[in-house]
Amino acid sequence: MTGSAVEGRPTTSSAVLEVKDLSVTFRTEDGPLSAVDRVNLQVSDGEVLAIVGESGCGKSVTAMSLAGLLPRTATVEGSVRLDGVELIGADKRTLRSIRGREVAYIFQEPMTSLNPVFTVGYQISEVLRVHSGLSKQAARKRAVELLKLVGIPSAERRVGDYPHQLSGGMRQRVMIAMAVACDPKVLIADEPTTALDVTIQAGILDVLRALRERLGTSVVLITHDLGVVADLADRVAVMYAGRVVETAEVHELFARPQHPYTAGLLGASPAAGRHAGTHRLNEIPGLVPVLAEQPDACTFADRCPRAIDTCTTKQPALTAGVACWNPEGR
């Protein structure tokens, strides 16, 4: 894979998605709430970039901001470029034309994302008719092909089913079919295997892998499951309290994590392969902070076993792939 997926690495012209200094602040009754702070990401053609971290770290907010899906209470600053086209500040018409066609989403709960009063075939066909201009008959035929593509058996019959008639795994496959209907340049998968059992999860990952190889689509994978990351991703960006704290190729990250938070995530995950048999998993003490504003200090310092005095007085920048004053291995 050529090119960089994230900040801190050399880049090439193959980058299809470039995010620079992305910040998101929400207006609340208690005042401004900083959810994302100066995030920088790049994704190359055909690359899978995983964004990982605990709940509340800003992963989903980052993903939703890429195509303008945040509510009006959000203030978004920075730059998001898709093939050189700026999306931050773009008008509604431009964003509507991009969503589903250039950038598509797979949301984590298909039962709430799919409309219960329309058949799955109608919902896939609607995407094709709006963005590709297909006739009703042609769109339905293509919907059947897409259901076959994502591994749904008896697609000719299932195309007429409603969401409640399908299992959780099949509904997730329908969501994937809708997302790739128009061959998007970037596919954003937000916790695509949440609440699915291990067997179904493996099937969904196989579908995503096959689609990536067949269509060459770039994927931004939002997850807290390091097993999924190891199975699918090329590169990883670790987020904590709204900031990217480490970036690396997936094998490098698992073998030699630099940020103490990354090491803590790996130590707390059975998927990392560091805790077999009856060994207890490690825990990261404390909780992700809710930030009214980004402090001039390391936000992980209170939970960090490697914290030094500088950590409580100055915020570290992302340098050489890690934002830490006292990284692992030093």
Wavefront OBJ file of the C-alpha trace (Angstrom):
o trace
v 0.000 0.000 0.000
v 1.422 3.339 -1.012
v 0.727 6.624 0.645
v -0.270 7.544 4.149
v -3.456 6.872 6.018
v -2.883 9.265 8.828
v -0.991 12.277 10.088
v 2.699 11.967 10.682
v 3.526 9.843 7.602
v 4.582 10.807 4.074
v 1.707 11.283 1.679
v 1.126 10.774 -2.016
v -1.380 12.030 -4.541
v -3.356 8.769 -4.147
v -5.038 10.092 -0.996
v -8.776 10.122 -1.652
v -9.777 11.598 1.726
v -7.792 14.263 3.576
v -8.828 15.597 6.984
v -6.880 18.535 8.401
v -7.273 20.121 11.837
v -10.863 18.897 12.192
v -12.494 20.217 15.375
v -16.094 19.758 16.520
v -17.745 21.665 19.370
v -21.336 21.174 20.524
v -23.477 23.904 22.044
v -25.056 22.613 25.252
v -27.030 24.109 28.141
v -23.856 23.891 30.232
v -21.747 25.639 27.614
v -19.535 24.484 24.699
v -18.477 20.836 24.651
v -15.325 19.915 22.749
v -15.834 16.518 21.073
v -13.070 16.495 18.451
v -9.848 18.500 18.631
v -7.624 19.109 15.588
v -7.828 15.641 14.077
v -5.723 14.918 11.003
v -6.314 11.830 8.843
v -5.584 10.677 5.319
v -6.943 7.647 3.485
v -5.466 6.337 0.233
v -7.285 4.570 -2.582
v -8.347 1.075 -1.553
v -7.024 1.486 1.990
v -8.709 0.495 5.262
v -8.069 2.990 8.051
v -9.346 1.949 11.474
v -10.172 4.590 14.080
v -10.192 3.002 17.535
v -10.791 4.071 21.120
v -13.216 3.775 24.010
v -16.790 5.036 23.814
v -16.778 8.806 24.132
v -13.406 9.311 22.432
v -14.899 11.097 19.417
v -14.762 8.313 16.813
v -18.366 8.493 15.614
v -18.494 12.293 15.802
v -15.444 12.399 13.549
v -17.090 10.000 11.099
v -20.407 11.873 11.035
v -18.686 15.221 10.482
v -16.969 14.048 7.294
v -20.135 14.390 5.206
v -21.996 16.984 7.256
v -24.282 14.657 9.218
v -23.976 16.375 12.602
v -26.887 18.352 14.138
v -27.139 22.135 14.040
v -25.798 22.339 17.586
v -22.379 21.307 16.242
v -19.740 23.768 15.090
v -17.267 22.144 12.703
v -13.907 23.703 11.855
v -10.981 22.551 9.752
v -10.885 20.896 6.363
v -12.292 17.691 4.865
v -11.350 17.141 1.229
v -12.679 14.331 -0.940
v -10.567 14.065 -4.093
v -9.638 17.698 -3.546
v -13.221 18.926 -3.067
v -13.775 20.761 0.234
v -16.779 19.417 2.192
v -16.636 21.650 5.278
v -18.908 24.577 4.547
v -20.325 23.010 1.367
v -23.983 23.797 0.622
v -26.728 21.268 1.333
v -27.230 20.409 -2.329
v -23.562 19.506 -2.751
v -23.550 17.382 0.400
v -26.744 15.555 -0.634
v -25.191 14.691 -3.987
v -22.066 13.344 -2.269
v -23.756 11.289 0.438
v -24.462 7.790 -0.792
v -22.663 8.330 -4.090
v -19.157 9.486 -3.143
v -19.211 8.821 0.612
v -21.439 6.108 2.066
v -22.110 5.008 5.636
v -22.739 1.673 7.307
v -24.310 2.478 10.671
v -23.975 0.286 13.741
v -27.662 -0.541 14.235
v -29.424 -1.472 10.970
v -32.826 -1.960 12.632
v -32.959 1.771 13.408
v -31.280 2.804 10.141
v -33.568 0.874 7.820
v -37.126 2.147 7.354
v -39.504 -0.524 8.752
v -42.396 0.361 6.392
v -40.500 -0.200 3.135
v -39.033 -3.388 1.727
v -35.262 -3.688 1.661
v -35.394 -3.845 -2.127
v -37.248 -0.537 -2.280
v -34.714 1.115 0.016
v -31.744 -0.082 -2.030
v -33.522 0.873 -5.253
v -34.189 4.378 -3.930
v -30.448 4.987 -3.565
v -29.878 3.862 -7.150
v -32.728 5.925 -8.575
v -31.669 9.103 -6.778
v -27.934 8.928 -7.418
v -27.664 6.825 -10.598
v -30.902 7.764 -12.365
v -31.946 4.144 -12.934
v -35.507 3.254 -13.812
v -37.647 1.461 -11.250
v -37.202 -1.875 -13.014
v -33.456 -1.468 -13.521
v -32.978 -0.358 -9.913
v -34.808 -3.410 -8.588
v -32.708 -5.700 -10.775
v -29.566 -4.054 -9.478
v -30.857 -4.374 -5.896
v -31.081 -8.134 -6.370
v -27.515 -8.185 -7.703
v -26.306 -6.206 -4.681
v -28.032 -8.569 -2.243
v -26.257 -11.456 -3.973
v -22.984 -9.519 -3.802
v -23.201 -9.256 0.006
v -24.074 -12.929 0.374
v -27.816 -12.907 1.032
v -29.325 -16.217 -0.173
v -32.506 -16.285 -2.281
v -31.974 -12.621 -3.148
v -34.840 -12.596 -5.678
v -37.229 -13.388 -2.828
v -35.522 -11.437 -0.055
v -35.629 -8.217 -2.073
v -39.329 -8.043 -1.209
v -38.837 -8.590 2.543
v -39.224 -5.937 5.225
v -36.397 -5.339 7.737
v -38.188 -7.155 10.568
v -38.276 -10.320 8.452
v -34.492 -10.513 8.357
v -31.971 -11.530 10.995
v -29.533 -9.006 12.454
v -26.703 -10.262 10.264
v -28.828 -10.101 7.118
v -29.997 -6.576 7.955
v -26.374 -5.542 8.303
v -25.666 -7.049 4.890
v -28.557 -5.027 3.472
v -26.992 -1.886 4.946
v -23.720 -2.779 3.235
v -25.544 -3.367 -0.058
v -27.132 0.084 0.214
v -23.800 1.664 1.058
v -21.940 0.218 -1.938
v -24.832 0.568 -4.388
v -23.237 3.535 -6.166
v -19.605 2.374 -5.846
v -18.604 5.130 -3.379
v -15.030 6.335 -3.156
v -15.098 6.132 0.644
v -17.094 3.736 2.802
v -17.449 4.714 6.458
v -18.319 1.718 8.621
v -19.343 2.770 12.133
v -19.151 -0.285 14.420
v -20.454 -2.561 11.618
v -20.324 -5.729 13.743
v -21.785 -4.411 17.007
v -24.264 -6.783 18.716
v -23.569 -9.587 16.219
v -22.357 -12.981 17.350
v -18.870 -14.145 16.419
v -19.947 -16.248 13.435
v -22.077 -13.470 11.910
v -19.338 -10.935 12.640
v -16.830 -13.032 10.700
v -19.233 -13.174 7.777
v -19.691 -9.396 7.743
v -15.916 -8.877 7.799
v -15.555 -11.306 4.896
v -18.112 -9.266 2.949
v -16.289 -5.992 3.636
v -12.952 -7.533 2.703
v -14.320 -8.958 -0.555
v -15.983 -5.672 -1.492
v -12.802 -3.743 -0.784
v -10.830 -6.097 -3.028
v -13.463 -6.199 -5.781
v -14.468 -2.522 -5.880
v -11.265 -0.881 -4.619
v -13.252 1.210 -2.157
v -11.430 3.032 0.620
v -12.808 2.217 4.076
v -12.831 4.182 7.312
v -13.583 1.622 10.023
v -14.852 2.986 13.344
v -14.558 0.407 16.113
v -13.439 -0.408 19.642
v -12.908 -4.064 18.725
v -9.193 -4.683 18.206
v -9.911 -8.124 16.808
v -11.794 -6.499 13.932
v -8.914 -4.052 13.457
v -6.353 -6.850 13.237
v -8.535 -8.736 10.759
v -9.370 -5.921 8.344
v -7.323 -2.724 8.722
v -4.142 -1.577 6.997
v -3.471 1.330 9.337
v -4.805 2.533 12.674
v -5.507 5.900 14.290
v -6.043 5.696 18.056
v -8.305 8.412 19.489
v -8.602 9.555 23.080
v -10.707 12.450 24.397
v -11.262 13.820 20.903
v -7.631 13.702 19.759
v -5.536 11.283 17.727
v -2.839 10.036 20.127
v -1.137 7.425 17.968
v -1.006 6.329 14.335
v 0.738 3.315 12.818
v 0.471 0.414 10.432
v -1.674 -2.260 12.027
v 1.110 -4.830 12.547
v 3.435 -2.196 13.993
v 0.764 -0.969 16.397
v 0.052 -4.437 17.754
v 3.713 -5.354 18.022
v 5.095 -2.080 19.408
v 2.452 0.308 20.799
v 3.994 3.635 21.783
v 1.244 5.510 23.594
v 0.353 4.185 27.073
v -3.336 4.395 26.131
v -2.772 2.157 23.108
v -0.837 -0.288 25.285
v -3.730 -0.235 27.742
v -6.274 -1.008 25.013
v -4.193 -3.935 23.797
v -3.706 -5.215 27.337
v -7.456 -5.075 27.968
v -8.346 -6.961 24.788
v -8.283 -10.754 24.477
v -8.009 -10.250 20.703
v -4.511 -8.872 21.146
v -3.304 -12.360 22.000
v -1.396 -11.242 25.080
v -3.645 -12.913 27.597
v -4.363 -16.574 26.999
v -5.973 -19.201 29.163
v -6.913 -18.040 32.658
v -4.866 -14.824 32.751
v -6.817 -11.751 33.789
v -7.090 -8.901 31.325
v -5.586 -5.576 32.333
v -7.844 -2.617 33.057
v -7.399 1.061 32.269
v -8.414 2.889 35.471
v -10.781 5.849 35.339
v -13.025 7.148 32.565
v -12.691 9.142 29.350
v -13.061 12.813 30.382
v -15.958 14.939 29.168
v -14.291 18.139 28.015
v -15.860 21.566 28.114
v -12.613 22.696 26.486
v -9.320 21.087 25.574
v -6.903 21.628 28.498
v -3.258 22.594 28.073
v -2.173 19.183 29.350
v -2.297 15.533 28.378
v -5.909 14.395 28.807
v -4.741 10.845 29.605
v -2.390 11.910 32.421
v -4.821 11.051 35.251
v -5.115 7.457 33.983
v -1.549 6.948 32.788
v 1.013 4.757 34.596
v 3.844 6.578 32.784
v 2.774 10.165 33.533
v 5.514 12.675 34.355
v 5.317 16.306 35.482
v 5.246 17.660 31.908
v 2.096 15.628 31.200
v 0.053 17.781 33.591
v 1.258 21.128 32.262
v 1.606 20.805 28.486
v -0.362 19.071 25.750
v 1.795 16.773 23.581
v 1.705 17.112 19.804
v 1.470 14.147 17.445
v 5.108 13.645 16.493
v 6.524 10.605 14.697
v 3.172 8.875 15.072
v 2.600 9.395 18.817
v 1.357 12.221 21.060
v 3.085 11.451 24.354
v 5.783 12.967 26.569
v 6.886 9.566 27.872
v 5.979 6.903 25.307
v 6.387 3.151 25.723
v 9.864 1.853 24.981
v 11.660 5.023 26.023
l 1 2 3 4 5 6 7 8 9 10 11 12 13 14 15 16 17 18 19 20 21 22 23 24 25 26 27 28 29 30 31 32 33 34 35 36 37 38 39 40 41 42 43 44 45 46 47 48 49 50 51 52 53 54 55 56 57 58 59 60 61 62 63 64 65 66 67 68 69 70 71 72 73 74 75 76 77 78 79 80 81 82 83 84 85 86 87 88 89 90 91 92 93 94 95 96 97 98 99 100 101 102 103 104 105 106 107 108 109 110 111 112 113 114 115 116 117 118 119 120 121 122 123 124 125 126 127 128 129 130 131 132 133 134 135 136 137 138 139 140 141 142 143 144 145 146 147 148 149 150 151 152 153 154 155 156 157 158 159 160 161 162 163 164 165 166 167 168 169 170 171 172 173 174 175 176 177 178 179 180 181 182 183 184 185 186 187 188 189 190 191 192 193 194 195 196 197 198 199 200 201 202 203 204 205 206 207 208 209 210 211 212 213 214 215 216 217 218 219 220 221 222 223 224 225 226 227 228 229 230 231 232 233 234 235 236 237 238 239 240 241 242 243 244 245 246 247 248 249 250 251 252 253 254 255 256 257 258 259 260 261 262 263 264 265 266 267 268 269 270 271 272 273 274 275 276 277 278 279 280 281 282 283 284 285 286 287 288 289 290 291 292 293 294 295 296 297 298 299 300 301 302 303 304 305 306 307 308 309 310 311 312 313 314 315 316 317 318 319 320 321 322 323 324 325 326 327 328 329 330
